[in-house]
Structures are given as structure tokens and as C-alpha cells.
Amino acid sequence: MTRPTAPNKNILQEIRELVSPAEREKARMSFETYPDDEEILRLRMTIEKGILLAQQRLVARARKEDFTLVACPNGKVVEINPATIVF
């Protein structure tokens, strides 16, 4: 059960009251190795490249083996001819 919050307190103040100083220090130390914005961007780009490569391979396989693909744009299920897909 949660306690009622005072109108002047923000969420950080409430968290500080609930977490011991030792736990706060432990959490702070774990963030020293947290990736910076540049590394996060690099990881995101690597993931996006991997997704694009997987999509390209799926379309190439569908063309080679002559089967249609299924997609759900806007929640509507549709069949797509792989010959119509351009990357």
C-alpha cells in the first residue's frame, strides 16, 4: 500500500526516503559503467542495421521460393507480394 504524498514532494524525494543511503550509493556506482549517449546511438544503429538485413533476407527468400509475406499495417492483416517491396 502506498502512502499519500505531500503536495510539495516530488518523486525523487519520495524515492530517497524509501531507499537507504547504502542502496543509493550502490545504484550510483552501477551507473559509472552505464553507456553514454554516443554508445547508445551506436548500439541502436547496429540493431536497426540488423533488423533491415533480416527484412532484406526474408524478402529475398520469399522472392526465391515464391511465397507471399504477411504484414499488419495499422492492425489490418494483409498479404504482400515480395516483388513489390523496395529497400
Secondary structure, DSSP 8 states (H G I E B T S, - for coil): ------TT--HHHHHHHHS-HHHHHHHHHHGGGS--HHHHHHHHHHHHHHHHHHHHHHHHHHHHHT--EEE-GGG--EEE-GGG---
